[in-house]
Amino acid sequence: MRRPGFLTLRKTVCGLLIVMSANLAFASFAPAQTKVTWVRGKVERKGKPNYPAGKIAVTIVPRDSRTDKSKTKLVYTSSSGMYDFHVASGTYVLTVRWSEKNSKSFLIDVRNQYNLDIGAIVIP
């Protein structure tokens, strides 16, 4: 003789297993989500030896939106010359501006990865 409620519990467990299996099956067909990548680097002033450049403006903007100011992210380097951004994968223009008239721009490719280290950028 079966215990009361045993059949209900068994049906519930089977139902949950079916739902979980369906979720796993559909998850394999879902497109991969875009990861956010931590882009970081350092700005140095030219010297013997080079030294960290603090309070330097660094911007990053998607290459196809470089004229759209609303999509530009701006940070200033720390006293150690370091800067960092969190961006989705894509091609970006990274610009280091150390005065009103002087700047350097670089094209960088950001792919789905945890972080992207940019080599030291040396300014006058």
N, C-alpha and C positions, 0 to 999 in steps of 0.2 A: 504494500500500500504506500502511495506517495504522500509526502508531507504537504499540508496546505501551503500554498504560496510558492512551492518549488518550481512549478511550471511557469508561473509569472516571472520569477527571477531568471529562469533559463531563457525565456523569450526576450527579456530586457537585455541580458548579456549578449545574446545572438544579434539583437538589433544594433547594439553599440558596436559590435565587431564589424557588422556590415557597413555602418556609417563611417567608421574609422578606415576601413579598407577603401571605400569610395573616395574619401578625402586624400588618401595617399596616392591613389591612381590619378586623380585629377591634378594633384600638385605637381606630378612629373611632367604634365603638359603645359603648365603655367609658364609664362616667360620669366626669365631671370630678372630679379629686381636690381635696380641700379644701386650700387654701393656708393657711399660717400668716401672719398679719398682725402687723407690728410696730406696736404702739400706744404712742405716746409723748406726753409733755406736760410742762408746767412748773407748779409751784405757787409763788405769790408772796405775800409779806406786804404788807398795805396800808400805804402810806407816801407820801411825797412826795420822790422817786418810789417806786413799788413796788420791793421787793427780793426776791431769791430766798429761798425758805423751805426750809432743809435739815432733814433728819431728820424729815420728816412722813410718816405712814403713808398709803399709797395701796393700796386693794384693788380687784380686779376679779373679778366672778363672773357667770356666765350668768344672765340675768334669771329664767328658769324654775327655777333652782337656788339662788336667793339665800338660802334658809334652810339650805342644805347647806354647812356650814363646810369640808368636805373639798374642795369645788370652788372655794374662794376662793383667789386668788393675792394675796400681800402683798409689797409692796416699800416701801422708804423712799426719800425723795427724796435726791439727792446735795446737796453743798454749793451747787451751782448751781440747785437746785430742780427738777432734771429727774428723771423717772421713765419706765420703759418696761416693757412686757409683750409676750410673743409668744402670740397666741391665734388660734384658728380663727374662721371667720366666724360671725356670730350677733349677738344683741342682749345687751348686758351692762349691769350696774350698776357704775359706777365711783364709789368713795367715797374722799373725802379726809378724814382724821381728824386734827385738830391738838390735841385734848385728850380726856380721858375722856368729856366730855359734848357736845363740839362736833364736828360733821362736816357735810359737804355730799355729796350723792349726785347722780349724773348718769346718764341713760340714753343709751348710745351704741350705734350700729349699726356693726358691723364687717363689711365685705364683702370678697370675694376681691380683694385688692390688696396691694401690697408693704408700704406703711405707712399709718398713719392718725395725723395730727397733731391733738392736742387743744389748743384755745386755752388760754392761761394761765388758771389758776384762782387767784383772789385770795381770801385768807383774812385775817381780822382780825389 
